Amino acid sequence: MTIAQIKPLNELMESDWAKAMQPEEAHIRTMGDFLREQIHQGHRILPESRNILRAFNIPLRSIKVLIVGQDPYPTPGHPVGLSFSTEANVHPLPKSLINIYKELVDDLHVPMPINGDLTPWTKQGVMLLNRCLTVEAGLPNSHQGKGWEEITEAAIRVLNNRVDENGKHLPLVAILWGRNAQSLAPLLTNATLIESAHPSPLSATRGFFGSHPFSRANEALIAYGVDPINWSLPSSPIQGTM
C-alpha cells in the first residue's frame, strides 16, 4: 500500500485538489496507515492502491456534476476508484450500474452502453465520488466509519465553495442517490440538487426509475450557462445491447 506513505498530495491527486485538501493531509495519511495495517493482517483491500484517490484526478475547477456513491464494489476486479464505474472488461455488470444504464437509456434515448467504464463522464467534468474510498473484499460497508467520510465531506465542502475570479460560485449539480448520499445535501448549499432513491435492485423501483437525473442535470447546467454533459457511452453496434 503506497497511499500517502511517502508521496506528497500533489502526486496523489490533481494539483488544485492537493492544494485545497491540504488541511486533510493528516487524515489521509492516517487512512493510509489504517489500510497498510489491514493488509498486514491479511485483508484484501479494494480498489487497488493506485485507484483509491482516482476521483481526485480531474481538475477541481473543471467539475460540473458530482455523483455520490456509498463505497467501492466489494467484488475483486470491479472497483476502480470512481463511484459506480468498473473496468471495461467486467461482465456481468454490477446490478446498480445496470439500473443506472436502464434509466440513462430511458431518460435520454441513447444506446445501451456496452461496458461499465464511466471514464468518459469524468473527462467532461463529472466527479464520481464514493463516501468511503476503500472496502474489504467481499464485505460491503466494511470501512464505513473508519475515517473516509470526514475526508470526502471536506472534499464536498471544497466543491461547494469554489468561486470564480469575481467571487461567484462555480456551477455545480449534485446527483444524490439514496439516503447515504442525500445526507450530504446540507453541505451542498451552492449546488443544484437532484435526489432520488438509490439504483440498487433493492430500491430502484421506489423512485429511481423515472427520475430522469441525466436530463435534469443537463437542464441545470444549461441554466447556469455552461455546456451540458454528453452522457452517451460506447455501445454495441448491434442495437446497443450489452
N, C-alpha and C positions, 0 to 999 in steps of 0.2 A: 504494500500500500504506500503510494507516494504522495497522496493528497496532503498539502500543507505541511509536509515533513521538512523539506528544505527550500523548495521553490517559493519565491515571493508571490503575492497575489496576482501581480500583473503578468505572471507566467501561467496562472491557473484560470484566468478569465480575461475578457476584453479590458483594455486599459482604463476605459471610463468607468466600467463596473468596478474594477480593482480600486480605483480612487474613491468611488462612492461607498464601497463596502469596507474601507479601511477600519472603521470603528468596530467591525465584526470579525476582524482578523483573528483575534484571540479565540473567539467562539469557533471559528472554522478550524483552527489548529487543534482545539480541544476535541472536535469531532474526528479529526484525523487520528488523534491518539486513541479515541474510542474504537475506531474501525480497525486500527492496527492490532489492538488488544483482542478484538473479536476474531480476527484472522489467526492470531497466535493461538487462540483457544480452539481452533479448528472449524470455525464457522465460515461458510461461504457467503461473501457479500456481493450484492448486485446493486448497480451495474459495475462494469469494470472500472477500476480507479480512474482511468483517463477520461471517463464519461461522467463522473459524479457531478462535476460543475459545468457540464456541457451547456446547460440552459443559459449560462452567462457568457457564452462565446459569440453573442451577437451584440453590436454596439448598443449601449444603453439608450442613446438618443434616437436610434432607429426604430424602437419598439412602438408599435401602434395598437397591437392587440395582445392581451395576456389571457392565456388559458391555463387554469389551475387544476392540477391533478392531486391525488392524495399521496401516493408513494409509488415507487417503481413496481413494474410487474415482477412477481416473485419467481417466475419461471426462468431458469438459466437460458441465456440466448435471446430473451425477449427485451429486457430494458436497455435503453441506450442513452439515458440521461435527459431525455425530453419527454414530458408527460404525454402519455397515450401512444407515443411513437414506438416502432420496432425497427429492426434491421429489415432490409428489403427482402431477405431470403426467408423470413419467418412465415411458416404456414403450418396449421391454420392460424389465422389472426386471433388475437385476444377478443373475447366476446364484446367487451366495451367498445373496442375500436370498430368492430363490425357494425355495432349500433350507431356509432358516430358517422360511419360511412353511409349507412342507410338514410340517416337524417340529412347528410350532405347532398345525396342524390335527390332526395325528395324536396329539399329546400331550394336548390339551385339548378336542378335538372342537368347536372353534369354526369359524365360516365362514372361507373363504379371504379374506384382505384384498384389497381392490381396488386399492390403491396402495402405494408404498414409504415413505410418511411415518410414521415411528415416534415423532413428537412426542407422541402420547397417552401413550406409555410414560413419557417424561421428566416429564410433569405429575404422575405418580404416584410419582416418586422413583426412576426408573431412569436411571442415568448411562450414556450411550453414548459411550465414550472411546476414541479411537484412540491407539496408542502414538506415532505420528508424526502431527502435526496438519495437515501440508501434503504436497503431492506435485506434481511437474511433470506437466502434462497429457500423457497417453499413455505415461508412464513409471512403472509401479508401483515402489514402494520407492525412488524416486529421492531422497528426503530422509531415508532411513534413515541413522543415524549422524551427522546434522548438528547434533544438539543437542536435538531434541524429546524424546528418550527420558528424558533427565535431568529434564526439566520434568514429564512425565507420571508418571514414577516418584515424584517428590516429591509430586504430587497424590494418588497412591495411598497413599503413607505417611500423608498428612493424613487421608484417608478412614479408613484402618485404625486410626488413633489417636484418633478422635473419642470423647469421653466426655460423659455427661450431668452434671447438677448434683451427682450423688452419686459421680461418678468411675467410673461403669460404662460400658463400651464400648457405643456405639450399635449396633443391629443392622445387619449388612451381609452380603449374599450376593454373591459374585463368580462370574460365569459366564465361564469361560476356555476359549475355543475355539481349539485348535491350539497348537503348541509355542511360538510367539511370545508368546501371551497367558499360557500356563502358566509361562513363565519368571518371571512376576511373583508366583507363589504364595508364595515366601519373604517377600514384603513384606506379605502378607495374613494375618498371624498371628491376627487377631481376627475373621476373616470365615469364613463357611461357603463352601467352595469347591465348585463344580460344573464339572468338567473333562471335555472330550471332544475328538474330532477337530474340525477346522475345517469349517464348512459349505460350503467351496469344492467345486465338482464334482470336484476332484482328490482330495479326501479324505473327502467326506461319507459315503460308503458304508463307511468304515473306523472307524465308531464314533460319528458324529454322529447319523445317523438311528437313532431308537430310544433316544436318551439322555435324553429327557424333561426338558430343562432347565427348562422353564417350570413344570411341576407340582412339580418338586423345589425350585425356588426358593420357590414359594408355601408348600410344606410347611415349609421352613426358617423363613420369615417368621412363619408361624403358631406355630411352636415358640418363636420369640423373643417372641411375644405382640403382634405388630403385624399390621396389615391386609395381606392378600396383594395382589398386583398383578392388576388386570383386564387380561390380555394381549390381549383381543379388540380388533380394529381395524376401521375402517369396511370394509364388504364389499358386494359386488354384491347387489342384490335378487333376482338370478336365480341361485339355488343357490350364492351366494358365489363365483362364478368370477371369475378375474382377466381 
